[in-house]
C-alpha cells in the first residue's frame, strides 16, 4: 500500500521554499494518493529553543498555510506531531537502532549546530531518528520533500532496513523520497549559495508566506544578482547561482521550464525580469495568503482540524507501535 507522509516545522517565517519545495507538491499528490498524512512537526521545532507562545501560534499558522495552499482536511490527515505519542516512542527505539556514525554524517546538523556543536541540543543531533519515526510510525512509503531532506530520508531507509534485519521481519517499508519539480531547492535572495531558510537572520533573504504584495515586490527587486543580463540558454546560468535561483523561482511559480523562461527573457537585464517575477509571485501567493488570514482568524476551527487529525493519525499509529514493541520484546500484559 502507498502512503504519503510529510511535515513542516512550526518555527515561524514559513517561506516560498517551504511552499514550492513541499506544500505545493502535497496539494498535487493528494489527488494521486488516497492515503496522505501531513504533519506540523512541533517536536522537531524544539530541537532549537522556541518561545512557547510563538510555537503554539506558529503551529496554527503552519496548519493554516497547508490548508490555504489547498491541502484538503477532509481528504487527508492534518495534525501536529506532539499530539500522537507514538512519534516519541518510536524515535526512542530508533535511537537504539541508528548508529552514531550515521548521524555523524548528517550535513544539516553540522550546518545548524555551527562551530559550537557542544552547545547544540541532543535533540538536534537525533533529529533524523525522529524524522524516520514520523514516517515509519505510519509505514509511510512516499515522502515529498525539498532537496535538503534527501540525506535524512536515506537515513530513514537505513534505519528501516536495520530494524527489519535486526528483528528478522519486514516490519517497515523502505521509503521513497519524492523530490518533485523545479522548486526543490530555492536559495536565499541575498546569497545564492545558501538555501532560503526560516532561520536566516535577514528577512530580505526570503519571501515569507505572510509578506504583503509590497514586501514581495521589494524583496525581489532587492534580490542579489550579477552585472550580466539574463542568458538565452540554460548553460548561461552556470556559475551564476543568484540568477539561476530567480529564473528557477519564476519557472516554479509559472509552471514552465527554465529553457522556456529564458527564451522569453534571455538578453534582457534583470530590471524588467524582477518586475514581472514580483508580479507573478504576488499573483500566485495572494489568494493563498488571503485564505491563510481567514483561517488564522478562526483558530478554533484550525485547532479542531489538528485534534481530529491526531485522532485519525493515532488510530493508524497504534497497531504499528504495538507491532514494533512486540518485535523488540517489550512485555505487554
Ligand atoms: N529553500 C528551500 N527550497 C525548497 N524546499 C525547502 N524546504 C525547506 N527549505 C526549502 C522544504 O520545506 C519542507 C519543510 O521544511 P522544514 O520546516 O522541516 O524546515 P527546514 O527543512 O529545516 O528548512 P527551513 O524552512 O529553511 O528551516 P530552518 O531555517 O530551520 O532550517 C521540507 O520538505 C523541506 O525540504
Boltz pocket constraint, residues with backbone or C-beta under 6 A from the ligand:
constraints:
  - pocket:
      binder: B
      contacts: [[A, 7], [A, 8], [A, 9], [A, 10], [A, 11], [A, 13], [A, 17], [A, 18], [A, 19], [A, 20], [A, 21], [A, 22], [A, 144], [A, 145], [A, 146], [A, 147], [A, 148], [A, 149], [A, 183], [A, 184], [A, 185], [A, 186], [A, 187], [A, 195], [A, 196], [A, 197], [A, 198], [A, 199], [A, 200]]
      max_distance: 6.0
